Structure formats: structure tokens, C-alpha cells
Amino acid sequence: MTLSNNAQEIYDWFIGAPFHIILILVIALVFQKVGGRAVAKAINRIAEADFVPGPKRGLDRQRERARTAGTLLRSTLNAVIWLITLTMVLSELGFNLGPIVASAGVIGVALGLGAQSLVRDVIAGMFMLVEDQYGVGDQIETMEIVGDVESVGLRITTVRTLDGTLWYLRNGEILKVGNKSQPKRN
């Protein structure tokens, strides 16, 4: 069966860039789904692992920390996948990526200088989570604020004081913290 000239041109056009773009998007979606499941499976294993056996195990705290780390990993994975996908699609459409990459470098430096406090907050939040300094429900004292931790994020920790005030504390600004709720370790 032979195609007419118009049908052959449409077929040839579709097999080129549009087909490659569709293929790139499908592969990105598959990677996102498989990667998300892998992260979820790994985080669930970590959340349920018996790292500290005994009655003072703190399983709820371990689960919360694992979920926070899982959210961070999934977000990072999705950002990387879709950034690569975007560059591949732009390349298929014929864009010259050299100037875009060079511009991204200059913009990255400018944003890096402007977002130093944000980066400091996120890094401090990651270390705070890894070191298990405090968690949701703990009573802490920091920066002349004494209260119960209501939420812990990578950038912000919220603490409710006894008078009912909800304080939003940037993790990068918390230089010292006293945790009155953590059990004494032998």
C-alpha cells in the first residue's frame, strides 16, 4: 500500500520531531512514576526500620522524619526529570541551547547571591532533620521563644508559645535550641 504524497509528507513530519517529543514525554512520565515509587518504597522501609530498639524507640518521630526526607527526594527527582525533559524537547524543536545554558549560569549566580538566606535555611533544616534536634510535638526553647513545635519544614519551623502565639522561625536563624521533650539518652 502506497501513501499519497501529502500523506507521506505528514507521516515523515510526524515521525520526526513530534514523535520524538511524545516519546521523550512518555519516558519522562515513566521515570517520574518509577522513581516516585522507588523513593516511596525506600522511605517506607526507613520509616519502619528498627534503628533504635527498645521502649524509647520514637517510631512516630522516625516516620515523620522519613516522610519529610521523602518529600524532599521526590521533589528533587521530579525537578531533575522535568528539567532534562524540557531541554530535550527544546532541542528537538531546534532551539540552540548554548545561549540558554550560558544565561542560566549567569542567572543562577545572581539568584544564588540573592537567595543565600533561603539556601542557608534549607541546609540548616536538612541538618536539623538528620540530627533529630527536635520534632513535631516537642517543647523547645530557642531565640527567647518557649513553646511546642507544631510543624517542621526544610525552611521554616513553627512554634506555638503558651500565650497562643504562633511563631514562624527560619531554620537558618536558629543558632541554638533547647529540647525539653527528648528523652535522656544513656
HELIX and SHEET records of a PDB file:
HELIX    1   1 ASN A    5  ILE A   15  1                                  11    
HELIX    2   2 ALA A   17  GLU A   48  1                                  32    
HELIX    3   3 LEU A   59  GLU A   92  1                                  34    
HELIX    4   4 LEU A   97  GLY A  114  1                                  18    
HELIX    5   5 GLN A  116  GLU A  131  1                                  16    
HELIX    6   6 ASN A  171  GLU A  173  5                                   3    
SHEET    1   A 5 LEU A 166  ARG A 170  0                                        
SHEET    2   A 5 ILE A 156  THR A 161 -1                                        
SHEET    3   A 5 ILE A 145  VAL A 152 -1                                        
SHEET    4   A 5 GLN A 139  THR A 142 -1                                        
SHEET    5   A 5 GLY A 178  ASN A 179 -1                                        
END                                                                             
